[in-house]
């Protein structure tokens, strides 16, 4: 009986021109109808949560509002609310293919927390200036931003992608579950941790760099010059670094560390007997 019901539902969906389900995105919705634009005024917020496949551009402004340009039926799925300083923008169903699904978000406050998930693509037109920002990316989301801030705590997972250009005092990156991070940075202290097949690429310069890679993940920072580096690689992970003055490197369980410059002051190398390797490369 259950099989018959499912088959009837599928056939009905194919026959009805108003059906909103996208076969390529089970349980989702694809854009239909004319592309229209509408403005929505917003309450104040310091935290932002984005989900369900929208394309979002964030722009600093003196007032809070958003302009939505999308196929008509996507307005029926659009969901947003501001609660206790957190603006949540999403949809009743995940948005798949659409002629337009763009949200241009204008904000006036300093953002403190940014969460992006479920296939959302987030960009900015100009550099964004914040104080201390926590950014969490997951579930195939994609973020491309230029930032000026005091500190950034970036956490990525579940196939998400981050491409950032930034200046900061403190930079912390944690990447896992096949996510990909690419950062051009000028920072004072930098911490990077990669696990579960994820990848982090760093370019630029820093004073202090701490890197830890495990479980088949990769950290490529050979174009990220650092005065002092502490590096740990394990479980088939790979790290490449460029130390200027000091390096402490530890590898184990098939972990590999490659350093592309001999530090001028101090070099400490600890290779375990479980197959780790640490090598100078030119």
N, C-alpha and C positions, 0 to 999 in steps of 0.2 A: 504493500500500500504506500509505503514511504517513497519507493522508487517511482511509482506512478505519479505521485504528487509532485516530485521534483521534475519529472519529465514534462508534466502539464505546465508547470511554472515556466520552464525554459522555453517551451513552444509559444506560450502566451506572450512572453517577453519579446520574442522575435516577430510576432505578428502585430504587436501594438507599436505604432509609430511614436507614441509618447513615452515608451519605456526608457528609463534613464540609466540602466545598468550597462557598464562597459565590459564586454566579454574579455578584453585584455587585462582588466583590473577587477577581479571577482569582488562583488559587493561594492564596487565604486561607481562613479558617475563620470560621464564625458560631456563636454560642452555641446549644447544644442541651442538653436535660435540665433537671433541677431545679437551682435555685440553692443552692449550699452554701458554707460558710465553713471555712477552714483556716488555722492559724497555722504560720509557718516561722521558726525562730530563725536569726539571721544572724551572721556574723563581723564584726569591725570593718572599717570602710571610710571613706575620705576622698574618694573619687571615685565618682560614680554615673552609670551609663549606662542609659537607658530607651528601649525601642523596641517596635515591632510592635502598636500600637493599644490598649494598656492605658490605663485611667483611673487616675491615681495621685495620692494625697494624701500629702504628707510632713509628719511631726510630730516635733519634738524630744522626746527621751525619755532615760531613764537606761540603757536597754538597746536592742539592735538586733534587731528582728524585723519581720515583715510579716504582715498579715492579708489573705487573698485571699478575696473574695466574688465568685463567678462561676458560670456554668453549668458543669455537671459535665464536659462534654467539653473545656472550656478548661483544666482542670487537667492534662489529658494534653499540651496544647501548651505549658504554662508552662515556661519555662527561666530559671534564675538560677544565678549562681556568683559567688564572691568570690575575686579573684586579685590579689595584690600591692597590696592596699588599694583595689581597684576592684570595686564591686558592679555586675554586669550583670543586668538583668531584661528578658526578652523573651519570645519564643514561637517555636515551630518553624515557624509560619505566621502571617502578618499577621491580626490579629483584626478582623473586621467587626462586623456587628450582633450584639448580645447583650443578653439581659435584664439581665445583670450581668457586668461585667469590671473590677471595682474592686480595686485594691491600696492598702491603707493602710500606709505605710512609716514605722516608728519608728526614729529614728537618734540616736546619742549623740555622735558625733564632729563636729568642724568640717569641713564640706564645702569642698573646694578646687576641684573641677571637677564640672560637671553637663552631661551630654550627653543631649539629648532628640530623638528622631527617629521617623519612620515612623508618624505619626498619633497618637502618645501625647498625652494631655491631662494636664497636671500642675498641681496647685493645692496651696495650704496653707490651714490654718484660721487660724493666728495668724502674727504677724510672725516671720520667720526671721532669726537673728543669725549672721553669718559674719564672717570677717576679709577675706581676699582670695579672690574667687570668679571663676572662668572658666566662662561658660555658653555652650554651643553648641546651637543649635536648627536643625533641618532637616526636609525631607520631610513637610510638612504637620502638624508637631507644634504644640501649643498650650500656652502656659505663662502662668499668672496667679498672681503671687506678690507679697507684701509683704516687703521686705528692709531690714535694718540691717547695714551693712558698711563696711569701710574702702575697698575698691575693687571694682568690678565691670567685667569685660571680657565684653561680650555680643556674640555673633556669630550672625546669623540668615541663613538661605538657603532656597531651594526651597519657597516658599510657606508657611513657618512663621509663627506669630503669637506675639508676646510682649506681655503687659500687666503692667507692673510699677509698684509704688509703693515708693520707696526713699529712704533717707538714706545718703549716702556722701561720702568725701573725693574720690575719683576715679571718674569714670564714662566708660567707653569703649564705643561702640556701632558695630558694622559690620553693615550690612544689604545683602543682595543677592538677586537672582533672585526678585523678586516677593514677598519676605517683608514682614511688617508689624510695626512696633514702636510701642507706645504707652507712654510713661513719665511718671509724676508723680515729680519728683525735687527734692531739696535737696542740692546738691553743691558742692564747691569748684572743681574743674576738670571740664570735660565735653568729650569729643570724639565727634563723630558723623559717620559716613561712609555714604552710601547710593549704590547703583548698580543698574543692570539692572532698572529698573522697581519697585524696592522703595520703602517708605514708612516714615519715622520721624516720630513726633509727640512733642514734648517739652513738658511743663508744669512750672511751679515756678520755681526760681531757681538761679543759679550765678555764680561770680566770673568764670571764664574759659571761653569757649565757642569751639571750633574745629569748623566744619562744612564738609563737602565732599560735593557731590552731583553725580552724572553719569549719563549714559545713560538719560534719561527718568525718573529717580527723584525723590523729593520729601522734603524735610525741613521740617516745620512746627514752628517754635519761637517763633512770635510771642507765645505765652503763657508763654515761658520767659525771664524777665528775666536779662540777663547784663551785668556791668560792662564787660567787654571781649570783642569778638567778631572772629574772623577767618573769613570766609565765601568759599567758592569754588564756583561753579556752572558746569557745562559740558554740552554735548551734550544740550540740551533739558531739562535738570533744573531744578527749582524749589526755592528756599529762601526761607523767611520767618523774620524774626528781630526781636528787641526789644533793641537796644543801649542801655545807660544812659550810659556814659562814652566808650567808644572802639569804632570800627568800621573794619575794613579789609575791603573787599568787592571780589572779582574775578569777572568773568563772561566767558564766551566760548562760541562755537559754539551759540548759541541758549539758553544758560543764563540763568535769570532769578533775581534777588535782590530781595526786597521787605523794607524795614526800616520798622518801625512806630513808631519814635521817633528823633528827632535826637539823637545822642550829645552829651553836654555838653562833652567835651574835644577829641576828635580824630575826623575823618572822612576816610578815604582811599577813593576810588572809582576802580576800574580797569575800564572797559568796553572789550573788544577790538573790532576792526572786523569781527569775524566773526558779529555778530548778538547778542551778549550784552546784557542790560539790567539796570540797578540803579535802583530807584525808591523814593522815600519814599512811604509810604501812611499814611493816617489811619484 
